[in-house]
Amino acid sequence: MVLPVNPWFGNSTLGGLLACNDIGPNRLMMGGLRDCIIGIEYLNGRAERVHAGGKVVKNVTGYDLCRMMLGSLGGLGVITAANFKVIPQPVEPHGLYSRFRDTSWLLGVAALQEARLPIDWIQALAPATTGEPDWLLGIGISGNPERQARLEKELQSLFQNQLKSIADGKTNRSLGYLPGTDRYTGWLEGLRKKWKLLPNHLHVIVLLNTRDALQPIRLEVLQHSDLHQVIHPIGADLHFLLDVEDPNEQLNFLQELKNRFRRTDAKMVFGNAHQDLSLQDLGEFGRSIAYSFTQRLQRHLDPASVFHAPFYQLPQAMNAS
């Protein structure tokens, strides 16, 4: 059995995953943390031990405090225990991949979403090869040979028979896209090593709804000689990694990103950045959709402001930004 969660970083803890609501390629068909958690225990700002949910699905009743704690960034309490439901290990996992010169692969992904095929994950990288402005799209499938043959046939029809197949664990490192066994132990660190990113590089994570993520948003215009992109189009998280350490260059690129996603419901978080950059630089993109609600909730659960939660304490002036 396995908990179908693939964190960004291999050294992530379960408590950290819950507090950050860390998700990845497996979210497509296996669901996110909110679909797996059935019980939680945490300490609130009144030093009270709070229990919610249970150890079996049928015992999960009442207000859903479990999901409330997801993405709370430690601002509502300290998570001390959690219960999850698990699923069987994937059978004979494989990946299908192809290179594209532009984001035309988004059309195939949109068709895939409409077809509701039971794939395991999907991920796109740019550049696919060093110095080339192309994309490498990967799609994961699993199951017995008959099931995989059926899925591969349907996927090939969506992508004009451009896909090649490779077994998990057999990945050519020059591809560098298949999460493989790393899907459960942190997939991002391997890409950082492959791309040899500088320690203080800029990593901005853009979180979209699926509708916006499947739009042809012309990501080519963001091409930069030092830019790498990791896109999970149906999981709806986009990773932009700029391999420069100058804070001014990072701020300029961040502003370009904000301008690009201004007309969407995008939210942004830093995965890495120069120490001179802060949450304030994200502006309105750094607030959750439920920003005002979570502020009120924190005042109720943590009246003494015991927990440091910059996510909920952005300056009021930003409300007008």
Backbone bond lengths (Angstrom), bond angles and torsions (degrees), N, CA, C in turn:
res aa  C-N    CA-C-N  psi(-1)  N-CA   C-N-CA  omega(-1)  CA-C   N-CA-C  phi
1 M - - - 1.460 - - 1.529 109.49 -
2 V 1.318 116.23 157.49 1.453 119.65 -176.25 1.530 109.30 -149.15
3 L 1.327 115.06 145.87 1.458 120.92 171.37 1.530 106.92 -85.30
4 P 1.336 118.57 113.26 1.475 120.92 -171.97 1.521 113.55 -76.24
5 V 1.324 115.25 64.40 1.458 121.01 179.88 1.520 107.77 -126.84
6 N 1.298 117.69 129.53 1.464 120.36 177.31 1.520 109.33 -119.33
7 P 1.332 116.82 96.88 1.468 120.36 -176.74 1.521 111.71 -68.49
8 W 1.327 114.91 159.64 1.459 120.18 176.60 1.520 110.72 -67.07
9 F 1.348 116.76 -36.94 1.462 120.92 -174.90 1.527 110.60 -119.22
10 G 1.340 116.26 141.33 1.455 121.14 -177.20 1.513 114.16 -68.89
11 N 1.341 117.78 -24.58 1.467 119.99 -178.73 1.526 112.51 -94.13
12 S 1.330 117.25 13.85 1.465 120.27 178.73 1.529 110.60 -66.51
13 T 1.323 116.28 143.97 1.467 121.61 175.23 1.525 108.94 -97.61
14 L 1.330 116.16 162.48 1.467 119.55 178.49 1.525 110.90 -61.81
15 G 1.340 116.46 -41.34 1.458 119.87 178.64 1.517 111.56 -63.03
16 G 1.342 115.91 -39.71 1.452 120.15 178.13 1.522 112.28 -66.68
17 L 1.334 115.90 -39.19 1.469 119.87 177.35 1.522 110.70 -60.75
18 L 1.331 116.26 -42.87 1.459 120.09 -179.83 1.525 111.07 -67.06
19 A 1.331 116.37 -46.62 1.460 120.16 -176.68 1.527 111.73 -64.12
20 C 1.340 117.28 -32.44 1.465 121.30 -179.37 1.520 112.45 -96.83
21 N 1.337 116.87 -8.23 1.473 121.73 -175.25 1.520 109.58 52.64
22 D 1.319 115.17 50.13 1.456 122.66 -176.70 1.530 109.79 -69.82
23 I 1.329 116.39 128.30 1.462 121.17 -178.38 1.518 109.06 -135.31
24 G 1.310 117.23 173.94 1.449 120.17 -179.51 1.514 111.96 -165.46
25 P 1.344 117.79 -156.99 1.463 120.72 -173.76 1.525 114.63 -56.60
26 N 1.340 118.67 -33.86 1.466 120.29 -177.08 1.520 112.92 -66.60
27 R 1.316 117.03 -14.59 1.454 120.39 -177.95 1.534 111.57 -59.68
28 L 1.326 116.45 -24.50 1.458 121.06 -174.32 1.525 112.15 -53.23
29 M 1.357 117.33 -57.66 1.459 119.21 -176.93 1.527 112.60 -112.87
30 M 1.345 117.66 -22.44 1.450 120.08 -176.91 1.516 112.48 -90.29
31 G 1.330 116.75 -9.63 1.455 119.36 -179.71 1.509 112.12 86.70
32 G 1.328 115.83 167.78 1.453 121.33 177.84 1.519 110.83 -97.61
33 L 1.324 115.78 -169.81 1.465 120.21 -179.69 1.526 112.18 -60.66
34 R 1.323 116.71 -35.06 1.460 120.06 -179.09 1.526 111.75 -62.74
35 D 1.341 116.65 -22.60 1.455 120.69 179.21 1.520 112.11 -88.49
36 C 1.329 117.19 -10.38 1.465 121.43 -175.51 1.525 113.25 -107.42
37 I 1.333 117.15 -30.04 1.460 119.49 -174.17 1.529 110.66 -79.51
38 I 1.338 116.45 132.93 1.466 120.65 178.93 1.526 112.36 -124.49
39 G 1.318 117.78 -8.08 1.459 120.43 178.25 1.510 111.38 -156.95
40 I 1.329 116.80 150.60 1.469 119.77 -178.37 1.528 109.92 -152.12
41 E 1.322 115.40 152.10 1.464 122.82 172.97 1.523 107.32 -132.93
42 Y 1.337 116.78 135.51 1.465 119.18 179.04 1.527 109.71 -152.63
43 L 1.327 116.17 162.77 1.458 123.31 175.68 1.518 108.21 -102.42
44 N 1.340 116.91 125.87 1.460 119.01 179.35 1.529 110.75 -91.99
45 G 1.325 116.94 -174.98 1.457 121.46 -175.51 1.514 114.20 -70.61
46 R 1.338 118.00 -8.91 1.473 122.03 176.10 1.520 111.63 -98.74
47 A 1.327 116.09 14.00 1.468 122.74 -178.35 1.525 111.64 62.31
48 E 1.329 117.02 27.39 1.459 121.90 177.93 1.518 109.38 -95.55
49 R 1.317 115.74 137.60 1.461 120.50 175.63 1.526 108.32 -86.10
50 V 1.320 116.13 118.39 1.461 121.44 -174.68 1.531 109.53 -109.35
51 H 1.345 116.44 131.29 1.458 122.05 176.26 1.523 108.71 -114.30
52 A 1.307 116.10 140.49 1.469 120.77 176.55 1.514 108.48 -144.58
53 G 1.339 116.27 150.13 1.452 120.25 -179.87 1.516 111.12 73.57
54 G 1.311 116.75 -152.17 1.459 121.33 -178.57 1.517 111.13 -163.78
55 K 1.339 115.74 -161.71 1.461 120.68 -178.39 1.524 112.92 -100.79
56 V 1.312 116.94 -9.38 1.464 121.20 174.71 1.524 107.93 -131.73
57 V 1.321 116.49 153.30 1.458 120.86 -173.49 1.515 112.07 -60.27
58 K 1.322 118.62 -38.77 1.467 120.99 -175.17 1.526 112.35 -68.57
59 N 1.335 118.01 -15.66 1.458 120.60 179.29 1.523 112.72 -91.09
60 V 1.317 117.76 -0.68 1.463 121.13 -177.84 1.525 108.83 -82.02
61 T 1.327 115.73 102.02 1.461 120.95 -179.06 1.521 109.64 -133.77
62 G 1.330 116.61 170.84 1.457 121.23 176.40 1.520 112.03 82.08
63 Y 1.342 115.22 -170.00 1.469 120.43 -179.34 1.521 109.79 -65.25
64 D 1.303 117.82 136.16 1.457 122.93 -172.45 1.528 111.62 -79.97
65 L 1.343 116.26 76.33 1.458 120.96 178.16 1.522 111.54 -68.47
66 C 1.334 117.17 -24.42 1.465 120.04 179.79 1.524 109.93 -59.20
67 R 1.322 116.06 -52.64 1.462 119.64 -177.65 1.528 111.49 -71.83
68 M 1.315 116.58 -26.15 1.465 119.43 177.56 1.524 110.78 -62.41
69 M 1.343 116.91 -34.77 1.461 120.10 -177.54 1.526 112.78 -77.10
70 L 1.323 117.73 -17.70 1.460 120.22 179.70 1.520 110.27 -66.49
71 G 1.315 116.19 125.73 1.459 121.00 179.96 1.513 114.01 77.99
72 S 1.335 117.49 12.52 1.471 120.11 -178.50 1.525 112.62 -77.24
73 L 1.346 117.46 -11.25 1.474 122.79 176.73 1.526 112.41 54.99
74 G 1.320 116.84 33.40 1.455 120.60 178.29 1.501 114.37 77.27
75 G 1.326 117.83 5.35 1.458 120.58 -175.50 1.510 115.09 -83.56
76 L 1.335 118.19 -12.90 1.465 120.74 -178.70 1.521 112.64 -111.64
77 G 1.308 117.34 -7.56 1.451 120.43 179.80 1.517 111.33 156.72
78 V 1.326 114.97 172.50 1.458 121.72 178.42 1.525 108.53 -99.26
79 I 1.312 117.37 117.19 1.460 122.21 -179.65 1.519 109.10 -75.07
80 T 1.328 116.31 123.56 1.463 120.99 -177.01 1.525 113.33 -110.59
81 A 1.323 118.63 -21.39 1.468 121.11 179.43 1.518 109.05 -159.11
82 A 1.325 116.14 154.19 1.467 120.88 178.88 1.517 109.15 -152.39
83 N 1.324 115.89 147.43 1.463 122.62 176.09 1.526 108.67 -115.65
84 F 1.324 116.13 138.25 1.461 121.14 -178.15 1.525 110.58 -127.43
85 K 1.314 115.31 153.44 1.461 119.78 165.74 1.525 106.96 -95.54
86 V 1.325 117.04 145.88 1.454 122.23 -175.48 1.529 109.80 -121.42
87 I 1.337 115.62 168.01 1.456 121.16 -178.83 1.532 108.95 -128.83
88 P 1.325 117.97 164.07 1.484 119.93 177.69 1.524 111.61 -65.62
89 Q 1.327 115.26 152.60 1.460 120.23 175.71 1.526 109.94 -60.94
90 P 1.338 118.52 142.87 1.469 120.69 175.49 1.528 111.19 -59.46
91 V 1.312 116.42 142.80 1.462 122.12 -179.82 1.528 109.02 -94.91
92 E 1.338 116.69 124.21 1.467 122.19 176.69 1.527 112.98 46.49
93 P 1.326 118.15 58.45 1.478 119.08 -178.69 1.526 112.60 -65.20
94 H 1.320 115.47 137.01 1.460 123.21 177.24 1.525 109.31 -131.26
95 G 1.315 115.34 163.12 1.451 120.94 174.40 1.519 110.55 -125.15
96 L 1.313 116.37 142.61 1.469 122.83 172.62 1.521 107.40 -109.66
97 Y 1.319 117.54 138.63 1.457 119.10 -175.89 1.525 111.36 -144.00
98 S 1.328 115.08 158.40 1.462 121.75 175.18 1.520 108.89 -161.80
99 R 1.342 115.98 155.43 1.460 122.41 176.27 1.522 110.23 -100.13
100 F 1.334 115.32 144.77 1.464 122.10 179.21 1.521 108.80 -133.64
101 R 1.327 116.77 145.50 1.453 120.65 -179.30 1.516 113.15 -78.32
102 D 1.337 116.69 -18.93 1.459 121.06 -178.87 1.526 108.07 -149.31
103 T 1.337 117.00 -166.29 1.474 120.09 -177.76 1.525 112.26 -87.90
104 S 1.329 117.18 27.27 1.463 120.18 176.33 1.524 111.74 -62.52
105 W 1.342 116.83 -20.60 1.465 120.23 178.21 1.528 112.00 -62.79
106 L 1.344 117.63 -20.10 1.462 119.88 178.58 1.531 111.90 -62.47
107 L 1.332 117.02 -30.14 1.461 119.93 178.00 1.521 110.69 -65.18
108 G 1.332 116.36 -41.65 1.455 120.17 177.16 1.516 112.17 -66.54
109 V 1.343 116.16 -37.70 1.466 119.98 178.87 1.529 110.86 -66.34
110 A 1.334 116.54 -39.08 1.463 119.76 177.41 1.529 110.50 -62.72
111 A 1.336 116.29 -40.65 1.462 120.00 177.16 1.520 110.85 -66.26
112 L 1.332 116.26 -36.22 1.465 120.88 177.40 1.523 110.65 -63.08
113 Q 1.318 116.06 -41.58 1.457 120.56 178.50 1.523 110.67 -62.60
114 E 1.328 116.66 -40.41 1.461 120.67 178.27 1.523 110.72 -64.78
115 A 1.337 117.00 -38.04 1.467 121.29 -177.83 1.522 112.31 -73.86
116 R 1.349 116.66 -19.26 1.470 122.23 179.40 1.530 112.20 54.99
117 L 1.308 116.54 44.98 1.460 120.27 176.78 1.526 110.05 -72.34
118 P 1.334 118.79 140.28 1.472 122.15 -176.54 1.522 112.29 -80.16
119 I 1.335 117.75 68.18 1.460 121.35 176.31 1.531 109.20 -87.71
120 D 1.326 115.93 165.88 1.469 120.69 -175.08 1.524 112.79 -89.84
121 W 1.328 117.14 -39.95 1.458 120.87 -177.66 1.520 109.04 -162.83
122 I 1.320 115.57 166.67 1.461 120.79 175.13 1.522 108.00 -149.83
123 Q 1.329 115.61 140.19 1.465 120.27 -175.37 1.519 109.26 -154.57
124 A 1.332 116.24 141.86 1.463 121.27 176.89 1.519 109.22 -128.39
125 L 1.337 116.21 140.89 1.461 122.33 179.64 1.519 109.92 -122.04
126 A 1.312 116.59 146.77 1.460 122.14 170.62 1.533 107.67 -145.37
127 P 1.313 119.76 136.75 1.463 123.53 -3.57 1.520 111.61 -77.01
128 A 1.340 115.94 149.33 1.458 120.37 178.82 1.522 110.49 -69.11
129 T 1.322 117.05 -35.90 1.456 122.26 176.94 1.520 108.63 -132.13
130 T 1.298 116.40 151.20 1.460 121.35 -176.83 1.521 111.59 -56.96
131 G 1.322 115.07 126.73 1.455 120.65 176.58 1.513 114.91 82.01
132 E 1.331 118.09 0.07 1.464 120.77 -179.51 1.527 109.95 -114.05
133 P 1.338 118.42 129.96 1.473 121.66 -178.19 1.527 112.13 -82.59
134 D 1.340 116.84 53.29 1.449 119.44 -178.67 1.522 110.57 -117.29
135 W 1.338 115.84 172.48 1.450 122.54 -176.23 1.528 110.46 -117.39
136 L 1.323 115.24 145.88 1.459 121.47 174.38 1.514 107.58 -117.92
137 L 1.327 117.06 113.57 1.460 122.83 -178.15 1.515 109.55 -100.76
138 G 1.323 117.03 131.98 1.457 122.01 176.38 1.512 111.28 -125.86
139 I 1.334 116.79 141.67 1.468 123.03 179.98 1.522 108.15 -133.37
140 G 1.316 117.45 130.55 1.454 121.67 -177.72 1.517 112.53 -100.07
141 I 1.340 115.71 136.40 1.461 121.47 174.45 1.523 108.42 -133.92
142 S 1.321 117.31 162.39 1.457 122.02 178.22 1.520 108.81 -155.60
143 G 1.343 115.51 170.55 1.459 120.66 179.29 1.517 111.60 124.38
144 N 1.334 116.49 -176.60 1.460 120.44 179.39 1.529 110.07 -69.05
145 P 1.342 117.78 165.91 1.473 120.06 -175.82 1.525 114.08 -55.54
146 E 1.329 117.45 -38.86 1.460 120.19 -179.09 1.525 111.07 -64.48
147 R 1.331 116.36 -43.61 1.469 120.71 179.62 1.519 110.72 -64.35
148 Q 1.344 116.66 -44.68 1.452 119.76 -179.19 1.524 111.64 -65.20
149 A 1.337 116.88 -37.88 1.463 119.88 179.25 1.530 110.51 -63.66
150 R 1.342 116.10 -40.24 1.464 119.68 179.01 1.521 110.92 -65.72
151 L 1.356 116.65 -45.06 1.461 120.20 -179.71 1.525 111.41 -64.14
152 E 1.341 116.30 -42.10 1.458 119.34 -178.72 1.529 110.65 -64.42
153 K 1.321 117.32 -39.32 1.463 120.38 179.04 1.529 111.05 -61.89
154 E 1.346 116.00 -43.30 1.463 119.38 -179.31 1.523 111.37 -69.46
155 L 1.337 117.02 -38.12 1.462 120.03 178.92 1.530 111.13 -68.08
156 Q 1.318 116.75 -39.11 1.463 119.53 178.12 1.527 111.04 -61.11
157 S 1.323 116.13 -36.61 1.469 118.61 179.53 1.526 111.50 -67.39
158 L 1.347 117.03 -30.71 1.462 120.70 179.47 1.528 112.12 -76.26
159 F 1.333 116.59 -27.22 1.466 120.94 -176.12 1.530 111.91 -116.31
160 Q 1.333 117.18 29.68 1.465 123.52 173.62 1.532 112.81 52.03
161 N 1.336 115.69 40.97 1.473 121.97 175.19 1.529 112.87 57.05
162 Q 1.337 116.66 34.47 1.467 120.58 -179.01 1.532 112.50 -96.03
163 L 1.328 118.42 -5.10 1.455 121.44 -171.81 1.526 112.20 -87.11
164 K 1.328 115.66 141.70 1.463 122.84 172.34 1.527 107.96 -113.05
165 S 1.346 116.10 155.58 1.459 120.44 -175.02 1.520 110.71 -113.46
166 I 1.350 115.37 145.11 1.455 121.35 176.72 1.521 108.06 -151.65
167 A 1.340 117.76 141.83 1.460 122.02 -178.82 1.519 110.48 -76.87
168 D 1.338 116.52 145.36 1.464 120.07 174.53 1.519 109.47 -58.27
169 G 1.326 115.93 141.05 1.450 120.13 -179.02 1.517 112.85 87.71
170 K 1.346 117.25 -12.05 1.459 122.06 179.01 1.523 111.13 -105.36
171 T 1.323 115.74 11.87 1.463 120.70 -171.48 1.521 112.28 -63.03
172 N 1.313 114.83 131.41 1.457 121.00 170.83 1.526 107.41 -70.21
173 R 1.312 117.13 124.04 1.464 120.02 -175.20 1.528 112.50 -61.52
174 S 1.329 117.01 -20.39 1.456 118.64 177.44 1.521 111.24 -68.85
175 L 1.347 116.02 -21.55 1.464 119.34 175.67 1.519 109.58 -75.64
176 G 1.335 115.94 -56.22 1.455 121.03 174.67 1.512 115.09 66.60
177 Y 1.325 118.84 19.63 1.458 118.32 -175.62 1.515 112.93 -110.70
178 L 1.343 118.34 -27.02 1.459 119.42 -173.79 1.522 111.24 -74.96
179 P 1.323 118.74 120.93 1.464 118.65 175.48 1.520 111.91 -57.91
180 G 1.355 117.82 -35.06 1.462 120.70 178.69 1.514 112.08 52.43
181 T 1.324 117.17 -137.31 1.458 119.93 179.06 1.517 111.43 -68.68
182 D 1.343 117.19 -18.27 1.461 120.42 179.15 1.525 112.48 -72.99
183 R 1.343 116.49 -6.98 1.462 118.46 -177.04 1.525 111.71 -61.95
184 Y 1.346 117.47 -23.15 1.463 120.04 -179.45 1.525 112.75 -105.87
185 T 1.318 117.22 -3.44 1.464 119.35 -174.47 1.512 113.46 -127.85
186 G 1.324 118.26 15.44 1.453 120.71 177.74 1.508 112.32 105.62
187 W 1.323 117.14 108.94 1.463 121.21 -175.31 1.519 113.19 -98.70
188 L 1.334 118.15 -18.65 1.454 120.68 -172.09 1.526 112.96 -74.73
189 E 1.330 116.52 -37.07 1.458 120.09 -176.00 1.529 111.42 -61.35
190 G 1.348 116.22 -37.29 1.462 119.40 178.96 1.516 112.19 -62.70
191 L 1.334 116.16 -38.08 1.465 119.66 178.84 1.526 111.00 -70.18
192 R 1.328 116.79 -38.17 1.469 119.30 177.74 1.525 110.91 -60.64
193 K 1.333 116.06 -40.15 1.465 119.42 179.10 1.516 110.49 -69.74
194 K 1.317 117.01 -40.29 1.463 120.51 179.43 1.519 110.79 -60.47
195 W 1.342 116.05 -42.15 1.466 120.49 -177.92 1.531 112.42 -85.49
196 K 1.347 117.45 -6.71 1.462 122.69 177.83 1.528 111.15 54.38
197 L 1.315 115.65 52.23 1.457 120.95 -176.99 1.520 111.34 -73.07
198 L 1.339 115.76 147.35 1.458 121.63 177.04 1.525 110.37 -66.98
199 P 1.340 118.41 151.82 1.476 120.70 -176.59 1.528 114.04 -55.73
200 N 1.338 117.26 -40.18 1.465 120.57 -176.61 1.529 112.47 -102.35
201 H 1.328 116.53 32.31 1.463 120.19 177.64 1.528 110.20 -64.03
202 L 1.321 116.03 163.05 1.462 121.28 177.99 1.533 109.44 -94.08
203 H 1.309 115.33 128.49 1.472 121.13 176.06 1.530 107.04 -129.58
204 V 1.331 115.97 109.64 1.458 121.68 178.54 1.530 108.57 -110.56
205 I 1.315 116.24 128.15 1.464 122.14 178.52 1.515 107.93 -104.57
206 V 1.323 116.42 119.86 1.459 122.41 179.70 1.524 108.18 -103.75
207 L 1.323 116.31 122.45 1.458 122.52 -179.21 1.520 109.01 -104.97
208 L 1.325 116.43 121.60 1.456 122.39 -178.32 1.518 110.43 -119.84
209 N 1.336 116.13 168.08 1.454 117.47 165.26 1.527 107.11 -83.55
210 T 1.337 116.91 161.63 1.460 120.73 -174.09 1.518 111.94 -60.70
211 R 1.321 117.94 -35.45 1.461 121.03 -179.15 1.521 110.80 -58.73
212 D 1.342 116.13 -47.82 1.468 119.85 -179.56 1.525 111.75 -69.51
213 A 1.349 116.28 -35.90 1.462 119.55 -176.66 1.516 112.11 -66.23
214 L 1.337 117.87 -24.88 1.459 121.24 -178.22 1.523 112.56 -92.18
215 Q 1.326 118.00 -0.47 1.457 120.51 178.92 1.533 109.64 -78.32
216 P 1.317 118.20 145.74 1.476 121.01 177.10 1.528 110.18 -72.43
217 I 1.331 117.68 81.42 1.451 122.16 -171.31 1.536 113.00 -85.19
218 R 1.344 115.84 10.40 1.463 120.47 173.82 1.530 111.49 55.03
219 L 1.310 114.89 59.96 1.460 119.22 179.84 1.526 111.72 -67.20
220 E 1.335 116.65 -13.78 1.462 119.12 179.04 1.526 112.04 -59.50
221 V 1.322 116.97 -29.78 1.463 119.23 -177.14 1.516 111.39 -67.96
222 L 1.317 117.17 -15.11 1.457 120.54 178.73 1.520 111.96 -91.29
223 Q 1.334 116.62 4.27 1.451 119.47 -178.68 1.525 110.41 -58.17
224 H 1.302 114.69 133.26 1.461 123.31 -178.76 1.515 105.44 -142.37
225 S 1.303 117.79 144.33 1.464 120.05 -176.14 1.519 112.31 -58.68
226 D 1.333 117.00 -24.19 1.464 120.55 -178.80 1.529 112.45 -112.04
227 L 1.328 117.16 18.72 1.464 120.74 -175.63 1.519 111.64 -102.58
228 H 1.343 115.06 134.11 1.459 122.56 172.03 1.525 107.79 -121.27
229 Q 1.323 116.13 145.80 1.463 120.69 -178.45 1.526 110.19 -130.68
230 V 1.328 115.36 139.32 1.463 122.36 173.40 1.521 106.34 -127.17
231 I 1.329 116.36 120.16 1.455 121.11 -173.87 1.524 110.28 -120.84
232 H 1.328 116.42 128.78 1.463 122.43 170.24 1.526 106.29 -113.58
233 P 1.333 117.46 87.41 1.466 121.02 -166.69 1.517 115.42 -62.41
234 I 1.335 118.03 -37.48 1.470 118.37 179.68 1.528 109.88 -90.22
235 G 1.340 116.92 -30.89 1.461 119.08 170.36 1.508 110.63 -67.17
236 A 1.346 115.96 -19.77 1.466 124.09 171.93 1.518 114.01 68.14
237 D 1.356 118.06 33.18 1.456 119.84 169.84 1.519 109.02 -123.11
238 L 1.328 115.22 134.80 1.456 123.62 -177.09 1.523 108.21 -119.28
239 H 1.326 116.04 130.45 1.463 121.07 -178.26 1.522 109.33 -113.85
240 F 1.334 116.22 124.27 1.456 122.13 178.00 1.527 107.81 -115.18
241 L 1.323 116.19 117.51 1.464 121.96 -177.75 1.524 108.86 -117.11
242 L 1.315 115.82 109.50 1.468 122.51 -178.36 1.526 108.46 -101.74
243 D 1.322 115.82 117.64 1.459 120.68 -173.10 1.525 111.52 -86.52
244 V 1.317 116.26 59.61 1.468 122.80 173.01 1.526 107.09 -134.90
245 E 1.316 116.48 151.55 1.464 120.89 -178.05 1.525 112.92 -110.30
246 D 1.314 117.57 -5.70 1.460 120.19 -179.71 1.539 109.28 -72.16
247 P 1.346 118.46 123.02 1.466 119.92 -176.62 1.520 113.96 -63.13
248 N 1.334 117.43 -31.72 1.468 119.61 179.39 1.527 111.03 -68.50
249 E 1.329 116.46 -41.56 1.462 119.51 176.62 1.524 110.28 -63.89
250 Q 1.319 116.35 -38.22 1.460 119.81 178.91 1.523 111.09 -64.71
251 L 1.325 116.72 -42.34 1.468 120.48 179.08 1.533 111.07 -65.55
252 N 1.327 116.57 -38.32 1.466 119.52 178.70 1.524 110.92 -63.89
253 F 1.332 116.45 -42.08 1.467 119.40 179.21 1.524 110.38 -68.78
254 L 1.326 116.77 -38.33 1.458 120.23 177.86 1.526 110.86 -60.62
255 Q 1.320 116.73 -40.46 1.459 120.27 178.00 1.525 110.63 -65.01
256 E 1.327 116.45 -37.59 1.465 120.27 177.11 1.525 110.52 -62.83
257 L 1.328 116.20 -41.13 1.464 120.22 177.58 1.527 111.18 -62.75
258 K 1.317 116.32 -45.48 1.465 119.85 -178.95 1.519 110.89 -62.59
259 N 1.309 117.40 -39.42 1.463 120.16 177.73 1.522 110.92 -64.71
260 R 1.336 115.83 -35.89 1.460 120.53 -177.24 1.528 111.88 -68.99
261 F 1.343 116.66 -34.06 1.460 120.38 -175.00 1.533 112.44 -107.16
262 R 1.314 116.48 16.88 1.467 120.83 -174.98 1.521 112.13 -60.00
263 R 1.326 118.14 -34.50 1.459 120.83 -175.11 1.530 113.11 -94.47
264 T 1.301 117.26 17.10 1.461 121.41 177.32 1.522 109.49 -115.38
265 D 1.315 116.60 178.78 1.464 121.71 175.14 1.525 110.93 -93.38
266 A 1.327 116.88 27.70 1.464 121.41 -174.06 1.525 112.16 -62.68
267 K 1.335 114.64 144.45 1.451 123.18 169.18 1.520 107.57 -123.20
268 M 1.323 116.75 148.36 1.456 120.85 -175.42 1.522 111.25 -127.65
269 V 1.328 114.98 146.55 1.461 121.91 172.65 1.525 107.60 -138.43
270 F 1.324 115.84 156.60 1.454 120.86 176.87 1.523 109.44 -89.46
271 G 1.338 116.33 131.48 1.454 120.59 168.75 1.513 110.09 -94.54
272 N 1.339 115.55 -24.62 1.458 122.02 178.47 1.529 106.75 -170.22
273 A 1.311 117.35 149.86 1.468 120.52 179.62 1.523 109.58 -171.37
274 H 1.328 115.83 165.45 1.463 121.20 173.52 1.524 108.48 -63.37
275 Q 1.312 116.73 148.97 1.469 121.04 -175.49 1.527 112.59 -63.54
276 D 1.334 118.40 -19.66 1.462 120.08 178.88 1.531 112.63 -75.25
277 L 1.331 117.38 -16.33 1.457 120.69 178.67 1.528 109.80 -87.72
278 S 1.321 117.02 146.21 1.454 121.21 -179.07 1.523 110.03 -139.31
279 L 1.305 115.67 175.97 1.464 121.79 179.21 1.521 111.00 -58.34
280 Q 1.325 116.90 -30.56 1.461 120.30 -179.26 1.533 111.72 -61.09
281 D 1.332 116.84 -28.93 1.464 119.93 -178.44 1.521 112.68 -69.03
282 L 1.331 116.78 -16.65 1.464 119.89 178.16 1.524 111.74 -79.12
283 G 1.340 116.79 -16.77 1.462 120.35 179.43 1.507 112.16 59.24
284 E 1.336 116.70 -138.56 1.467 120.56 -177.72 1.520 112.15 -66.29
285 F 1.335 117.71 -19.16 1.460 120.55 178.92 1.532 111.52 -72.04
286 G 1.334 117.37 -14.76 1.454 120.65 -179.58 1.510 113.85 -87.87
287 R 1.336 117.21 -1.62 1.466 120.85 179.63 1.513 110.04 -98.31
288 S 1.324 115.97 144.67 1.455 119.56 175.02 1.519 109.45 -75.15
289 I 1.328 116.47 163.72 1.455 121.08 178.09 1.525 110.37 -60.50
290 A 1.328 115.67 -34.92 1.469 120.69 -178.05 1.524 110.84 -98.50
291 Y 1.335 117.58 38.37 1.460 122.05 -173.75 1.530 112.62 -57.07
292 S 1.334 118.02 -51.42 1.465 120.44 -176.58 1.527 111.06 -65.79
293 F 1.339 116.92 -36.79 1.460 120.49 179.41 1.524 111.03 -65.72
294 T 1.340 116.82 -44.29 1.458 119.24 -178.06 1.523 111.35 -68.24
295 Q 1.320 118.28 -28.74 1.463 119.93 174.29 1.527 110.44 -62.53
296 R 1.338 116.40 -46.94 1.470 120.08 178.95 1.521 111.10 -64.37
297 L 1.326 115.64 -38.97 1.459 120.51 -179.84 1.519 110.82 -64.54
298 Q 1.328 116.82 -40.96 1.454 119.34 179.61 1.524 110.89 -65.36
299 R 1.329 117.85 -39.17 1.462 120.10 179.33 1.526 111.15 -62.64
300 H 1.333 116.73 -31.54 1.467 120.42 179.47 1.528 111.70 -77.56
301 L 1.356 116.58 -44.58 1.462 120.17 -176.41 1.520 112.97 -82.54
302 D 1.327 116.94 -24.32 1.461 121.45 -176.68 1.528 109.62 -136.04
303 P 1.329 118.18 64.71 1.464 121.11 -174.47 1.523 113.68 -61.72
304 A 1.324 117.33 -26.98 1.464 120.22 -178.48 1.528 112.04 -90.71
305 S 1.334 117.60 4.29 1.467 122.25 -178.15 1.521 111.78 53.22
306 V 1.335 114.71 47.74 1.457 120.60 179.07 1.522 111.01 -67.10
307 F 1.330 115.57 -39.30 1.459 119.85 -174.66 1.522 110.78 -93.89
308 H 1.326 114.01 132.77 1.462 119.87 178.55 1.521 108.59 -77.79
309 A 1.302 117.27 117.57 1.460 120.61 -176.05 1.525 110.70 -138.85
310 P 1.333 117.59 78.19 1.472 119.44 -178.76 1.523 112.68 -59.18
311 F 1.337 116.61 -24.43 1.464 121.01 179.95 1.522 111.03 -59.63
312 Y 1.342 116.17 -32.34 1.461 120.22 -178.04 1.523 112.29 -98.51
313 Q 1.331 117.47 -5.23 1.452 120.11 -171.43 1.528 112.46 -115.80
314 L 1.323 116.86 31.07 1.454 119.59 176.33 1.525 109.46 -65.64
315 P 1.312 118.03 147.17 1.460 120.78 -178.89 1.526 111.69 -55.91
316 Q 1.313 116.12 142.71 1.462 120.87 -179.41 1.524 111.35 -61.27
317 A 1.336 116.79 -26.91 1.458 119.84 -179.37 1.517 111.76 -60.67
318 M 1.348 116.15 -23.67 1.447 119.41 -178.40 1.517 111.37 -71.08
319 N 1.334 117.55 -17.08 1.457 119.40 178.69 1.521 111.16 -62.28
320 A 1.316 116.41 -24.60 1.462 120.01 -178.20 1.521 112.37 -93.60
321 S 1.341 116.48 -4.10 1.464 119.76 -176.83 1.511 111.63 -77.59
